[in-house]
Amino acid sequence: MSDKNQSPKAVRIDGLGFATDVSGGRGTVPLLGIFLIVFGALLAAGQLVDVAQVGASALFLALGLVLLFVWLRDHSDTALYIGLFVTALALADLLSGANVVSGSGWGTLFLGIGVVATAPIRAREGKGWGWPLVLGGLLLVWGGGAIATSYMNINVDRLVGPVLLVLLGIWIVTRSRRHG
């Protein structure tokens, strides 16, 4: 039911984000500010109640997926990298909060998977495979080592650093041989 005395509303995008223009003597209400208020309240509730923590993780996951959708639509590298980062960490936190996975290293593992997944995307755009495979591979080894330590009750933590150094050294040697 609409009130005839109520002014029509329009949404516009200004320099600070989305704003709802409410005519009739009021100023604009920035939706970004409202989002931050709700988001901050969710984060505060997450510190007090475990269920709210899962909800906050789900919100972050949704934000990451929206950024990945923006990348698909606009081909923005920034949206891709931030979307992968937020999605990977939120997914790990959500799965951990829902007791699907346990232990540490899941965020690092998911982040490594996301970075490695950017390699073929970059290659298709003519940017090369290089750093995403190296960085993603290192993150995969690091996260996988932490997960293995959690699940197998063996201390692999002492081996992760040396293995990462060996892999980095192999990459440097093979790269210099191709250019030399």
Residue pairs with C-beta under 8 A, 6 or more apart in sequence:
7 22
7 23
7 24
8 23
9 20
9 21
9 22
9 23
10 20
10 21
11 18
11 19
11 20
11 21
11 31
12 18
12 19
12 21
13 19
14 28
16 30
16 32
17 30
17 31
17 32
18 30
18 31
18 32
19 28
19 29
19 30
19 31
20 28
20 29
20 31
21 28
22 28
22 29
39 59
42 52
42 55
42 56
42 59
43 56
45 52
45 55
45 56
46 52
46 53
46 55
46 56
47 53
50 97
53 93
53 97
54 94
54 97
54 98
57 90
57 93
57 94
57 97
58 90
58 94
60 86
60 89
60 90
60 93
60 94
61 86
61 87
61 90
61 91
61 94
63 86
63 90
64 83
64 84
64 85
64 86
64 87
64 88
64 90
64 91
65 83
65 87
66 83
67 79
67 80
67 82
67 83
67 86
67 87
68 79
68 80
68 83
68 84
68 87
70 76
70 79
70 83
71 77
71 79
71 80
71 83
80 118
80 121
81 118
84 111
84 114
84 115
84 117
84 118
85 111
85 114
87 110
87 114
88 107
88 110
88 111
88 113
88 114
89 107
89 110
89 111
91 110
92 101
92 106
92 107
92 109
92 110
93 107
95 101
95 106
96 102
96 106
102 150
103 146
103 147
103 149
103 150
103 151
104 146
104 147
104 150
105 142
105 143
105 144
105 145
105 146
105 147
105 149
105 150
106 143
106 147
107 143
108 139
108 142
108 143
108 146
109 139
109 140
109 143
109 144
109 146
109 147
110 143
111 139
111 143
112 136
112 137
112 138
112 139
112 140
112 141
112 142
112 143
113 136
113 140
114 136
115 132
115 135
115 136
115 139
116 132
116 133
116 136
116 137
116 140
117 136
118 132
118 136
119 129
119 132
119 133
119 136
120 129
122 128
122 129
122 132
123 129
130 175
134 168
134 171
137 167
138 164
138 167
138 168
141 160
141 163
141 164
141 167
142 160
142 164
145 156
145 157
145 159
145 160
145 163
146 157
146 160
148 154
148 156
149 155
149 156
149 157
